[in-house]
Structure formats: structure tokens, C-alpha cells
């Protein structure tokens, strides 16, 4: 087999070896608002920054906060697209700042916090509060068939294909992008969103879980659950982990329709 060579061409104005861009200026238009500050109103603030080779929005925002404005609020933890903390609206699209390269954006970039969630300040929102409430409502944990399992015994074997299907749904990082991109969530604050439906799909597959479709129907078989989805599939389009949300929503809806008819 002939060896294939790949030439990496840096963006115009950038050094291939890394470092600061030569004359390449980026403008960041950031929504600023501190709800804890009396009389404060939302406003847009612009920051300018020289682009560096391989720069992500996470790197850019940290440089702005360290060198220009220490009051700028945004969240980050892992820098690897695993924690979901840095989710925000980037040029109108909910996604992760740590996975977004500035070279893939224009020279003027608009940043805003995720809608729907409680705003902490600037680009920081409290997704954890909503995610916990949703998980408690759906009882998003394993309901063991054996209430008193022997922890000294070897774990029960699982079919590899089934384990892969469960793992695929378990990759959700609860970043909130799917909810932020959801039309139904804008109209119904009690909607569980694709993240909630995906959670049900995950436990429905698990052979260790004692719940039946009748049990799942009780928590998502209404307009605040799977029947509230308008099938706009903004959730599927913006999921940074590329989960099969479209397939799971359709599948769970089909199963819940059947359960509703039987009930």
C-alpha cells in the first residue's frame, strides 16, 4: 500500500509551528449580564485578540479573562469535551467551546449563554440544577431486579453488542446543548428534552433494570415527555457527542404509543 502524505496548511496569517498570528485579529462579541447586580441589563461587549495556531474558544476566552477582563464569567473543567461545562451559543449554535477551533469560525465571533437554563452570569449557566431535577423526576438510576445483590460475586456477563448499545447512549455528558436547541423546551419548561428521553432509552436497554415500558410510560408518556417533542430535531443537529437522538426519540415514542394503547 502506497503511503499517503497529508499536508497540513495553516490558516492565512498563522505560523505552522504554532505561536501568535501575524496580523490576524479576532473580534469576540460577548453577551455580558450579571443577574445578581442591581439594575444590570444585558449588553454586548467586544474583545480583540490575536489568533494563535490551533487556538480553541476555550483558549481564547481564558486569554481574554487573564489579560483583558477578569470579570468575564464562563465555565470549564476538562478541556476535552467530556464534562460539558463550557457549552455556550457560538455564532447562534449551541456547542462546546473547548472543541471549537477559531480557525473554523470567522474573524468576528458572537458568544452568548445557553438559553432555557438559569443564568449565573455572562456565559455561565446552571445546567446542573436542571439536569438533577430531570434525573430525579425520571428516576435516572438503575432499579436493580435484585434489591440485595451479592457484591462479592462476579458481575453478571452481558452480551457485547448490548453493552455497546448501552455505552453509546451512556456517552451523554449532559452539556445542555440539546435542550438549548430544542423548540419544545422554549415553550414548555417541564419538557424533559432529548437528554431525558435518551436516559430512559439507556435504562430500558439495561437487562439489570427491573422497570417495564409501563413504568417508563408513567414518567415520559405525556406532553412533558416523549409526546411533547415536535420532531424538529435541533437536539440531534447540535449534539457535540453525535448521539443517535433522532433514532432514540422515534423508537421510544413508538414504544410509548404502543404502551398507551395497551393501557
ZIJOSUL-V945634 format. One record per pair of residues at least 4 apart in sequence whose C-alpha atoms are under 7 Angstrom apart, sorted by the first residue. I is the first residue (numbers start at 1). J is the second residue. D is the distance in whole Angstrom. If there is no record, write none. Layout:
{{I:J:D} {I:J:D}}
This chain:
{{10:14:6} {10:15:7} {10:16:6} {11:103:7} {13:21:6} {13:22:5} {13:23:6} {13:24:6} {14:21:5} {14:22:6} {14:52:7} {14:53:6} {15:19:6} {15:21:6} {15:53:6} {16:53:7} {18:52:7} {18:53:5} {19:52:5} {19:53:6} {20:50:7} {20:51:6} {20:52:4} {20:53:7} {21:50:6} {21:51:5} {21:52:5} {21:53:7} {24:50:6} {24:51:6} {25:48:7} {25:49:6} {25:50:5} {25:51:6} {25:107:7} {26:48:6} {26:49:5} {26:50:6} {26:51:6} {26:107:5} {26:108:6} {27:46:7} {27:47:6} {27:48:5} {27:49:7} {27:107:6} {27:108:5} {27:109:6} {28:46:5} {28:47:5} {28:48:6} {28:108:6} {28:109:5} {28:110:6} {29:44:6} {29:45:6} {29:46:4} {29:47:7} {29:109:6} {29:110:5} {29:111:6} {30:44:5} {30:45:5} {30:46:6} {30:110:6} {30:111:5} {30:112:6} {31:42:7} {31:43:6} {31:44:5} {31:45:6} {31:111:6} {31:112:5} {31:122:6} {32:42:6} {32:43:5} {32:44:6} {32:45:7} {32:122:5} {33:40:7} {33:41:6} {33:42:5} {33:43:7} {33:121:6} {33:122:5} {34:40:7} {34:121:5} {34:122:6} {35:40:7} {35:121:6} {51:55:7} {54:101:7} {55:59:6} {55:60:7} {55:101:6} {55:102:6} {56:60:6} {56:97:7} {56:98:6} {56:99:7} {56:100:5} {56:101:4} {56:102:5} {57:61:6} {57:97:5} {57:98:6} {57:100:6} {57:101:6} {57:102:6} {58:62:6} {58:97:5} {58:98:5} {59:63:6} {60:64:6} {61:65:6} {62:66:6} {63:67:6} {64:68:5} {64:69:6} {65:69:5} {65:70:5} {65:72:6} {66:70:6} {72:122:7} {73:121:6} {73:122:5} {73:123:6} {73:124:6} {74:122:7} {74:123:5} {74:124:5} {75:85:6} {75:86:5} {75:124:6} {76:85:5} {76:86:5} {77:83:7} {77:85:6} {78:82:6} {78:83:6} {79:98:5} {80:98:7} {81:96:7} {81:98:6} {81:99:6} {82:173:6} {83:173:6} {84:96:7} {84:173:6} {84:174:6} {84:175:4} {85:175:6} {86:96:6} {86:97:6} {86:98:7} {87:94:7} {87:95:5} {87:96:4} {87:97:6} {87:175:6} {87:177:7} {88:94:5} {88:95:6} {88:96:6} {88:97:7} {88:112:6} {88:113:5} {88:114:5} {88:123:7} {89:93:5} {89:94:4} {89:95:6} {89:111:6} {89:112:5} {89:113:6} {89:114:6} {90:94:6} {90:95:7} {90:110:6} {90:111:5} {90:112:7} {91:109:6} {91:110:5} {91:111:6} {94:114:7} {94:177:5} {94:180:7} {94:181:7} {94:238:6} {95:177:6} {95:238:7} {95:240:6} {96:100:6} {96:240:7} {112:123:6} {113:122:7} {113:123:4} {113:124:6} {113:125:7} {114:125:7} {114:180:6} {115:180:5} {116:180:6} {116:186:7} {117:125:6} {117:126:6} {117:127:6} {118:125:6} {118:126:5} {119:124:6} {119:125:4} {119:126:6} {120:124:5} {120:125:5} {120:126:6} {121:125:7} {127:131:6} {127:176:6} {128:132:6} {129:133:6} {130:134:6} {131:135:6} {132:136:6} {133:137:6} {134:138:6} {134:192:6} {134:196:7} {135:139:6} {135:140:5} {136:140:6} {138:219:6} {140:199:7} {142:203:7} {142:209:6} {143:209:5} {143:210:6} {143:211:7} {144:208:6} {144:209:5} {144:210:6} {145:208:6} {145:209:6} {145:210:5} {158:163:6} {159:163:6} {160:164:6} {161:165:6} {162:166:6} {163:167:6} {164:168:6} {165:169:7} {166:170:6} {166:202:6} {166:205:7} {166:206:7} {167:171:6} {169:198:7} {169:202:6} {169:243:7} {170:202:7} {174:195:7} {176:180:6} {177:181:6} {177:238:6} {177:239:6} {178:182:6} {178:194:6} {178:195:7} {178:234:7} {178:235:4} {178:238:6} {178:239:6} {179:185:6} {179:193:6} {179:194:7} {179:235:7} {181:234:5} {181:235:6} {181:238:7} {182:186:7} {182:234:6} {182:235:6} {183:187:7} {184:188:6} {184:228:7} {184:229:6} {184:230:7} {185:189:6} {185:191:6} {185:193:7} {190:224:6} {191:224:4} {191:225:6} {192:196:5} {192:197:7} {192:224:6} {192:225:6} {193:197:7} {194:198:6} {194:235:7} {194:245:7} {195:199:6} {196:200:6} {197:201:6} {197:226:7} {197:249:7} {198:202:6} {198:245:7} {198:248:7} {199:203:7} {200:204:6} {201:205:6} {201:248:7} {201:252:7} {202:206:7} {203:209:7} {211:215:6} {212:216:6} {213:217:6} {213:259:7} {214:218:7} {214:259:6} {216:220:6} {217:221:4} {217:256:6} {220:224:7} {220:225:4} {220:226:6} {221:225:6} {221:226:6} {221:227:7} {221:256:6} {222:226:7} {222:227:5} {222:228:7} {223:227:5} {223:228:4} {224:228:5} {226:253:6} {227:253:7} {233:237:7} {233:246:7} {234:238:6} {235:239:6} {236:245:5} {236:246:6} {239:243:7} {244:248:6} {245:249:6} {246:250:6} {247:251:6} {248:252:6} {249:253:6} {250:254:6} {251:255:6} {252:256:6} {253:257:6} {254:258:6} {255:259:6} {256:260:6} {257:261:6} {258:262:6} {259:263:6}}
